[in-house]
Amino acid sequence: MSNENSENGGLQRTIDWKQGLAIALGVPVLILPSIGYFANYVWAFAIIIWALSVFQGFMQNFAYGELATMFPKASGLPGYAQSVFTGNASNRYDLNKLLGGFSAWSYWFAWNPVLAIYSILIGSYLKGLLPSLAGVPDLTIYLVSGAVVFILLILVNYRGLAGGAKLGYILAVLSLAPLIIIALAPFVTGHFELSNITGSWLPADWSWDIQHILILLGLFAMAQWSACAWETAAIYGPEYKQPKSDVPKALFICGAICLVTFILVQAACTGALGIEGILSEPVSPMLPIAQMTLGTIGGSLTIFMLIAAMILIIQTAFLGASRAMYSMAEEGNLPGLFGKMNAYGTPVNSMIVIALLNMGFICLGTPAAIVAASAIGYVCANGISLLAYVKAKIDPKFSKLERPFKAPGGWRHVALFFGFFNLPLCLIGIIYLNSLEVGWTSTIVGFVVLALYLPLWYYSQNENRTTLEKDNSLSSESMI
């Protein structure tokens, strides 16, 4: 299987687990924009939320790792749900098929806006770093930053994932290493104060009533958007040389890195700056830590590190979202346009469409509502994918599939628990949290984007039927 390609000339098996890991290493730095947001609501208890969320990721990814070996040609979460909820070929509008496709669409929506969000942040940091940009309108900087990054990533990944993995190696060093150094610096220099954590676990007015529990569920929904997102290492299943061994390795090594990173970074910021210090720099609390412990050079280093980290995050999202669209088109859940490949087995059409959509998102100028809305998609994708795992474990038609990697015995019960934790609990929580932060706009945007899948799916089903009828007609004519 090591050099096996898809029979239809689709995604090519060109990478190993180390390359898949390199691409997925954008996930640990997803904590950066959330440090101040979480501290504002739950103070030092944010450390516990990150730890529990990464633990949740391990619980979920045991199931996803097994699905990866059951369906080695499936592209991660989008592919697993569609492989399980296949529907009935004789029924053009089968609801099982719709459910599998909707899960993939939700996953796509969760990752897709990352490109616009971090392009805006890159533009913001560049403007702060380069005084010559002070007079340039913000939107112009955001659009130019986004266009440059998107074009660069399309060119780098045009010949397949191997090129993206090489860029991932470089950016991982440029982002993860300084991130760890800056997070460890307060412990070495003596700026870390344990009392800043132990004396500020939760806000003084915190109570365990229904409103605060809903806030907590909303924070868990947002946290898993970052801390559980290392499942993206599995989305390249059809492109691993040895998917049965490469996928679990890439998944759990990335998870171990995330466990250390998320806990360390939040703890370092809280211990060194205190809650007030974090809230005074809610967008970039790593910057004052760098200046405090590393001097003036630390500030510039942090900005450089953040820009490298954001490009790595954008690449992770770019590749994941394009594979999700390709997977949906391959399964007949999106129009065939999104399933077309170039000569190197890269879904360039999907990548171009995603880039253009995100240029539109950038025009909104602010990522807040988009972030909140995309978290709704991620909750839906995880909930349905975990239920797909449960179905794959109990449905007799999947019993004969090879499973070189198996989750521990009885894991379907764990998957069922976290499936219902996502749907409906975290979904209700994120809707409530959104209403507190940005009103109902983000929730409406989220559900409107998810609902757009219905007409696209309806069109693709008619397209599939037309193609099938045309093929049958040609076959009949050739027999005559």
C-alpha positions in Angstrom: 0.0 0.0 0.0 3.0 2.3 0.5 2.9 3.7 -3.0 -0.7 3.1 -3.8 -2.6 6.0 -5.4 -6.3 6.5 -5.6 -7.7 4.4 -8.5 -9.3 7.5 -10.1 -6.0 9.5 -10.1 -7.1 11.4 -7.1 -5.1 12.2 -3.9 -1.6 10.7 -4.1 0.2 8.8 -1.3 3.3 10.9 -1.0 3.8 11.7 2.7 4.7 9.9 5.9 3.6 10.5 9.5 6.4 13.1 10.1 5.3 15.2 7.2 1.7 15.0 8.2 2.7 16.0 11.7 4.7 19.0 10.3 1.6 20.2 8.5 -0.6 19.8 11.6 1.8 21.6 13.8 -0.1 24.8 13.2 -2.7 23.6 15.7 -0.7 24.3 19.0 -0.3 27.9 18.2 -4.1 28.3 17.9 -4.0 29.2 21.6 -2.5 32.6 20.9 -5.7 34.6 20.2 -7.6 32.9 23.0 -5.4 33.5 26.0 -6.9 36.8 27.0 -10.4 35.8 26.0 -10.5 32.9 28.4 -8.7 34.7 31.2 -11.4 37.4 31.0 -14.2 34.9 31.8 -12.6 32.3 34.1 -9.2 33.8 35.2 -6.6 31.1 36.0 -9.2 28.3 35.6 -8.5 28.7 31.9 -5.5 26.4 32.5 -7.8 23.7 33.6 -10.1 24.2 30.6 -7.2 23.8 28.2 -6.0 20.7 29.9 -9.5 19.1 29.9 -10.0 20.1 26.3 -6.8 18.4 25.1 -7.9 15.4 27.2 -11.2 15.6 25.3 -9.1 15.6 22.1 -7.4 12.3 23.1 -10.8 10.7 23.9 -12.2 11.7 20.6 -9.1 10.9 18.6 -8.9 7.3 19.7 -12.1 6.9 17.8 -10.9 8.9 14.8 -7.7 6.9 14.8 -9.6 3.7 14.5 -11.9 5.2 11.8 -8.7 6.2 9.9 -7.6 2.6 9.7 -11.1 1.3 8.8 -11.4 3.8 6.0 -7.8 4.5 4.8 -8.9 6.4 1.7 -11.2 8.8 3.7 -10.0 12.3 4.4 -10.3 12.7 8.1 -13.5 13.7 9.8 -15.3 14.7 6.6 -14.4 11.4 5.0 -15.3 9.2 8.0 -18.8 10.6 8.4 -19.5 10.2 4.7 -18.1 6.7 4.6 -20.4 5.6 7.4 -23.5 7.6 6.4 -23.4 6.4 2.8 -27.1 6.3 2.1 -29.0 4.2 -0.3 -27.9 4.5 -4.0 -31.4 4.0 -5.2 -32.7 7.0 -3.2 -31.6 10.2 -4.8 -32.2 12.3 -1.6 -31.2 9.8 1.1 -31.1 11.5 4.6 -28.2 9.4 5.7 -26.1 10.7 2.8 -27.2 14.2 3.6 -26.1 13.8 7.3 -22.7 12.6 6.3 -22.2 15.4 3.8 -23.5 18.0 6.3 -20.9 16.8 8.9 -18.2 17.4 6.3 -19.6 20.8 5.4 -19.6 21.7 9.1 -16.0 20.7 9.4 -15.1 22.8 6.3 -16.9 25.8 7.8 -14.9 25.3 11.0 -11.5 25.5 9.3 -12.3 27.8 6.3 -12.5 31.2 8.1 -9.1 30.6 9.7 -7.5 32.0 6.6 -9.3 35.3 6.8 -8.9 35.6 10.6 -5.2 35.2 10.7 -4.6 37.2 7.5 -6.2 40.1 9.4 -4.0 39.5 12.4 -0.9 39.2 10.2 -1.8 42.6 8.7 -2.3 44.1 12.2 1.1 42.9 13.5 2.9 44.0 10.3 1.4 47.5 10.8 2.7 47.5 14.4 6.1 46.2 13.3 6.7 48.6 10.4 6.2 52.3 11.0 6.1 53.0 7.3 2.7 51.3 7.1 1.1 53.6 9.7 -0.7 55.7 7.0 -2.0 52.7 5.0 -5.7 51.8 5.5 -6.1 48.7 7.6 -8.3 46.9 5.0 -5.7 47.4 2.3 -3.0 45.8 4.5 -5.4 42.9 5.4 -6.2 42.3 1.7 -2.6 42.4 0.5 -1.5 40.2 3.4 -4.2 37.7 2.6 -3.5 37.7 -1.2 0.2 37.2 -0.7 -0.2 34.3 1.8 -2.9 32.6 -0.3 -1.0 32.8 -3.5 2.2 31.6 -1.7 0.4 28.6 -0.2 -1.3 27.6 -3.5 2.1 27.6 -5.3 3.9 25.8 -2.4 1.2 23.0 -2.3 0.5 22.9 -6.1 2.7 19.7 -6.5 1.1 17.9 -3.5 1.4 17.7 0.3 5.2 17.1 0.3 5.8 20.8 -0.5 3.4 21.9 2.2 5.2 19.6 4.7 8.5 21.2 3.9 7.1 24.6 4.6 5.6 23.2 7.7 9.0 22.0 9.0 10.4 25.5 8.5 7.5 27.4 10.0 7.2 24.9 12.9 10.8 25.8 13.9 10.0 29.5 13.5 6.9 29.4 15.6 6.9 26.6 18.1 10.4 26.9 19.3 10.2 30.7 20.2 6.7 30.0 21.6 8.1 27.4 24.0 11.2 29.6 24.8 9.1 32.6 25.7 6.7 30.5 27.7 9.5 28.9 29.7 11.4 32.2 30.2 9.4 33.4 33.2 10.2 30.2 35.1 14.0 30.7 34.4 14.2 34.4 35.1 12.0 34.3 38.2 9.1 36.4 36.9 6.7 33.5 37.3 4.6 33.9 40.5 2.5 30.8 41.5 0.3 33.0 43.6 -1.0 34.7 40.5 -2.6 31.3 39.7 -3.5 29.9 43.1 -5.0 33.3 44.2 -7.0 33.9 41.1 -8.7 30.6 40.1 -12.1 32.1 39.3 -13.6 35.6 39.3 -15.0 36.7 42.7 -18.5 36.9 41.3 -18.4 33.4 39.8 -21.2 31.0 40.8 -22.2 27.6 39.5 -25.6 28.6 38.3 -27.1 27.9 34.9 -25.7 31.1 33.3 -22.1 30.4 34.3 -22.4 26.7 33.4 -23.6 27.8 29.9 -20.6 30.2 29.7 -18.3 27.2 30.7 -19.9 25.0 28.0 -19.4 27.8 25.4 -15.7 28.1 26.4 -15.3 24.4 26.0 -16.8 24.7 22.5 -14.3 27.4 21.7 -11.4 25.6 23.4 -12.0 22.4 21.4 -11.8 24.5 18.2 -8.2 25.0 19.2 -7.2 22.2 21.6 -8.9 19.3 19.8 -8.1 20.5 16.3 -5.0 18.2 16.1 -7.4 15.7 14.5 -6.5 17.5 11.3 -3.5 15.2 11.1 -6.0 12.5 10.1 -7.5 14.4 7.2 -4.6 13.4 5.0 -5.4 9.7 5.3 -5.5 9.2 1.5 -2.1 10.8 1.2 -0.1 8.9 3.8 2.1 6.2 2.4 1.1 3.8 5.3 -2.2 5.2 6.6 -2.7 2.3 9.0 0.4 3.3 11.0 1.1 6.9 9.9 -2.3 8.3 11.0 -2.2 7.2 14.6 1.4 8.3 15.0 0.8 11.7 13.5 -2.4 12.1 15.6 -1.0 11.3 19.1 2.4 12.9 18.8 0.7 16.1 17.7 -1.7 15.7 20.7 1.2 15.3 23.1 2.7 18.5 21.8 -0.6 20.3 22.2 -1.0 19.0 25.8 2.3 20.6 26.8 1.9 23.8 24.7 -1.7 24.8 25.8 -1.1 24.2 29.5 2.4 25.8 29.5 1.5 28.9 27.6 -1.7 29.8 29.6 0.1 29.0 32.9 3.1 31.1 31.9 1.0 34.1 31.0 -1.1 33.9 34.1 1.9 33.4 36.4 4.1 36.1 34.9 1.5 38.8 34.2 -1.4 38.0 36.6 -5.0 38.4 35.4 -4.8 42.2 35.2 -1.6 42.0 33.1 -3.3 39.6 30.7 -6.4 41.7 30.4 -4.3 44.8 29.7 -2.9 43.0 26.6 -5.7 40.6 25.7 -4.8 40.2 22.0 -1.1 39.6 22.5 -0.1 38.8 26.1 3.0 36.9 24.9 4.5 40.3 23.9 4.9 41.8 27.4 6.3 38.4 28.6 8.9 38.5 25.9 9.8 42.1 26.7 9.9 41.4 30.4 12.1 38.3 30.1 14.0 38.7 26.9 14.4 42.5 26.6 13.7 44.7 23.6 14.7 42.0 21.2 12.0 39.8 22.7 9.2 42.1 21.4 10.4 41.9 17.8 11.0 38.2 18.1 7.5 37.6 19.4 5.9 39.5 16.5 8.1 37.6 14.0 7.1 34.3 15.7 3.4 35.2 15.7 3.5 35.9 12.0 5.3 32.6 11.2 2.8 30.8 13.5 -0.2 32.4 11.7 1.1 31.4 8.3 1.5 27.9 9.6 -2.1 28.0 11.0 -3.4 29.3 7.6 -1.6 26.5 5.8 -3.1 23.9 8.1 -6.6 25.3 7.6 -6.1 25.8 3.9 -5.1 22.2 3.3 -7.8 20.8 5.6 -10.6 22.9 4.1 -9.6 22.0 0.5 -9.4 18.3 1.4 -12.9 18.6 3.0 -14.4 20.1 -0.2 -12.6 17.4 -2.3 -14.0 14.7 -0.1 -17.5 16.0 -0.3 -17.3 16.2 -4.1 -15.9 12.7 -4.3 -18.8 11.4 -2.3 -21.3 13.2 -4.5 -22.2 15.6 -1.7 -20.9 18.7 -3.5 -20.8 19.7 -7.2 -18.1 17.9 -9.1 -16.2 21.1 -9.7 -14.7 20.8 -6.2 -13.4 17.3 -6.8 -11.2 18.1 -9.9 -7.5 17.5 -9.5 -4.4 18.9 -11.2 -1.7 16.5 -12.6 -0.1 16.2 -9.1 -3.3 15.1 -7.3 -3.9 18.5 -5.7 -7.5 19.9 -5.4 -6.5 23.2 -6.8 -10.1 24.2 -7.7 -11.1 23.9 -4.0 -8.0 25.8 -2.9 -8.8 28.7 -5.3 -12.5 28.9 -4.3 -11.5 28.9 -0.6 -8.9 31.7 -1.2 -11.5 33.8 -3.0 -14.1 33.3 -0.3 -11.7 34.3 2.4 -10.7 37.5 0.5 -14.4 38.3 0.9 -14.3 37.5 4.6 -11.3 39.8 5.0 -13.5 42.7 3.8 -15.5 42.3 7.0 -12.5 43.8 8.8 -13.1 41.9 12.1 -12.7 38.2 12.8 -14.9 38.2 16.0 -18.2 37.1 14.5 -16.5 34.7 12.1 -14.6 32.9 14.9 -17.8 32.5 16.9 -19.8 31.3 14.0 -17.1 28.8 12.8 -17.0 27.2 16.3 -20.6 26.2 15.7 -19.5 24.3 12.6 -16.8 22.5 14.6 -19.2 21.4 17.3 -21.5 19.9 14.7 -18.7 18.2 12.8 -17.3 16.5 16.0 -20.7 15.5 17.3 -21.8 13.8 14.0 -18.4 12.2 13.5 -18.4 10.6 16.9 -21.9 9.3 16.3 -20.5 7.9 13.0 -17.9 6.0 15.0 -20.6 4.5 17.2 -22.5 3.4 14.1 -19.4 1.9 12.5 -18.9 -0.2 15.7 -22.4 -1.6 15.9 -23.5 -1.8 12.2 -22.9 -5.4 10.9 -22.0 -4.1 7.5 -18.7 -2.6 8.9 -17.8 -5.6 11.1 -15.5 -7.2 8.5 -13.4 -4.1 7.9 -9.8 -4.3 8.8 -8.9 -2.4 12.0 -5.1 -2.4 12.5 -5.5 0.3 15.1 -8.3 -0.2 17.6 -9.5 2.1 20.4 -9.7 0.4 23.8 -12.7 -1.9 24.4 -16.1 -0.3 24.9 -14.8 3.0 23.4 -18.1 3.5 21.5 -19.6 4.5 24.9 -16.9 7.1 25.3 -17.5 8.4 21.8 -21.3 8.5 22.4 -20.7 10.6 25.6 -18.5 13.1 23.8 -20.9 13.1 20.8 -23.7 14.2 23.0 -21.4 16.6 24.9 -20.8 18.3 21.6 -24.5 18.1 20.5 -26.4 19.6 22.1 -24.5 20.8 25.2 -21.5 22.6 23.6 -23.8 23.9 20.8 -26.1 25.5 23.4 -23.1 26.9 25.3 -21.5 28.5 22.3 -24.8 30.1 21.2 -25.3 31.6 24.7 -21.7 32.8 24.8 -22.0 34.4 21.4 -25.1 36.2 22.5 -23.1 37.7 25.4 -20.1 38.7 23.2 -21.4 39.8 19.8 -25.1 39.5 20.0 -27.0 37.1 17.7 -25.1 38.1 14.6 -22.5 35.4 14.7 -25.0 32.7 15.5 -27.2 33.7 12.6 -24.2 33.8 10.3 -23.2 30.4 11.5 -26.5 28.8 10.8 -27.0 30.6 7.5 -23.7 29.3 6.2 -24.5 25.8 7.4 -27.9 26.0 5.8 -26.4 26.9 2.5 -25.3 23.3 2.2 -28.9 22.2 1.5 -29.2 23.8 -2.0 -25.6 22.8 -2.9 -26.3 19.2 -1.8 -29.6 19.2 -3.7 -27.9 20.4 -6.9 -25.1 17.8 -6.5 -27.6 15.0 -6.2 -29.3 16.1 -9.5 -25.8 16.4 -11.1 -24.9 12.9 -10.0 -28.1 11.5 -11.4 -27.6 13.3 -14.7 -24.0 12.0 -15.0 -25.1 8.5 -14.1 -27.9 8.5 -16.7 -25.5 9.9 -19.3 -22.9 7.2 -18.6 -25.6 4.5 -18.8 -26.8 5.9 -22.2 -23.2 5.9 -23.6 -22.7 2.3 -22.3 -25.9 1.2 -24.0 -24.9 2.8 -27.3 -21.5 1.2 -27.2 -23.0 -2.3 -26.8 -25.2 -1.7 -29.8 
